[in-house]
Structures are given as C-alpha cells and as structure tokens.
C-alpha cells in the first residue's frame, strides 16, 4: 500500500492511498467532505502514473461531469481527467472539486508530461466500477475504485 502526501496529512491523516488488486491498482481518496475525497482520489490516480511531487501547477483544466449517483460520478470524474491527459499529454497534481447533486465541476492543475522529470510509472487506461464506493466512515469520506493499468 502506498500513502500520499498533501493537505490532509497536516491534520494527521493521509489524503489518499493506493492498493494492489490482482493485475490492477486500487485508489482511495479521503476527505472531510465528498469533494475533498474526490480531489484526493484524483491525486491517488495520478500518483499511480507519475511522481506528482514533480508535477508543477503551470496550467489548469476544467472538467464537468454528471452521473446517476455519487459512485458513477467518481468514475466519470477520473475518466474525464484521464481523457484530458491523453488528448493533451498532461499530468496533474492539484485538484479542486464542487459537487451539487449529481453534477461535478472540477479543476486540475499540472503541466505537459515529461517522462523523465515526472518519473512516469504506469499508464492508467481507466477507472472501473470494481470495488467502487463513495461513503462516509469513521468521520471522513472515502472515495475508491480500481483503475485498469
């Protein structure tokens, strides 16, 4: 299991983690709100792909998605980010999310991919519905799924 670093860690909690799952990788984002958990799930996603500590916040991209429920919204959010990364060859390290009902408006900050600088790890093909969950437990929100690598 890999734990990430970020704002939540200053409060004594890791903002995200990854976990092994057969041939794929699971990601979990934690937060005081579902929005923070979604943002940290995105950080977990990119930590699988690159060393996000090396990704500068030079540019930003807006992402808007809708879905039938919170779980589907998480998958749509992560896959929309991956689409931007694929089309524009970008990686991201900072995320902000606003959720109203089943609509998400997010912003991601990052820069164009430099495989050497960003220490590219694996390519993530997409977020899946396997082990998909958005819930509140032990006083914090957890947003998780398995990503196909």
N, C-alpha and C positions, 0 to 999 in steps of 0.2 A: 504494500500500500504506500502511495506517495502522498504527502501532505503539501499543500500550497502555502504561500505566504501572501499576506495582503492586509487590508484594513481590519478585518475581523480578528486577526491574530493579536492585534494590540489590546484586544479585550479578553485575551486568554483563550481564544478559540481559533482553530484553523478555518479559513474561509472556504476551502474545498479540499477534496481528496480524490484520488483515482484508485481503482482496484482491479485486480486481474479477473478476467472472466473468459475461460476457455481460450479461444483464439482472438477474442476481442478485449476491450478495456471498458470498465465501468467508470462513470464520473459522478461525483456528488458535489453540489454546491450548498452551502449553509448560509443562513442569514436570519436577522431579527425580523425580516419581512419576506414575503414570497419574492418580491422584486430583487432584494439583495441576494437571495438564494439563486435566482435565475442568473443574475450577473456573475455570481461566483461559479455557477455551473459552466458558464461560458469560459471563465478563466481556467477551469479544470480541463475543458475541451482543448483549449489552445496549449495548455501545459503538456498535453499528450503529444502535440505536434512539434512544438518548439520550446526553447528556453524563454518563457515570457518575460523573465527579468532582463533580457537583452532587447526586447521589443520597445522601441521608443514610440511615444504617442505623438507622432508628427501629423497624422491626418485622422479624420473621423468619418464614419459612415453611419447613416441612419438606417434602421431596419424596423419595418412594421409588419406584424403578422396577426392573424386571427385564427381561432380554432374553437372546437366544440367544448373543450374543458381545459383545465389548468395543465393536465398531463400532456395533452396534444399540443398545447401552447408551448411547452418546453421543447418538444421535438421540433416544432415549426421554427422557433427562435434559433435553436442551434443549427438546424439545416439551412436557414436563411443566411446565417453568418458564414457557414461553410461555402455557400454559393457565392457570396461576395469574395471570399478568399480565393476561390477557384477562378472566378472570372477576372478579378483584378490583381491576382497574385499578391494578396495582402495577408498579414497576420496581425492579431490584435492582442492587447494586454490590459486594457481597461474597458469596463462596461458599465453602463447605466441603463436601468430598465424602469418603465412605468407600465403598470397593468391596470386596466379598467375592464371589469367583467372578463370577457374572453378575447380582449384586444391587448396587444403588447406593442409599445413603442420603445425601441431601444437605440442606444448609441454605442458604437465601438470605436476605440481609438487605437491606432497602431501605425504600421508602415509597410512598405512593399517588402516581400520576403527576400532575405539574403541568407541562403542556406548555411553559409559559413558563420556569419555573425549571429544568427538566431539558433544555431546548433540544431538543425532540423532532425527530428526523431522519426516519427512515422506519419504516414498520410492517413487522415481520417476520412473515410468515404461518406459517412453519415451517422446521424443519431438515430437510434432504433427505439421500438416500443418495448424491447426486452428489459425487464426489471424497472420499467418506467414508473415513477412515483413522485408526487409533489404532496408533501404532508407536513404537519407540524408535530414535532416530537421533542420532548424534554426542553420545552421553552424556546425552540427555534424551528425555523422552516428548513426542510431538506428537499432539494430538487435533484433527482437522479435518473440516469438511464445508462444503457450500454451503447457504446459507439463502435461502429464497424470499421476495423482497420485493415 
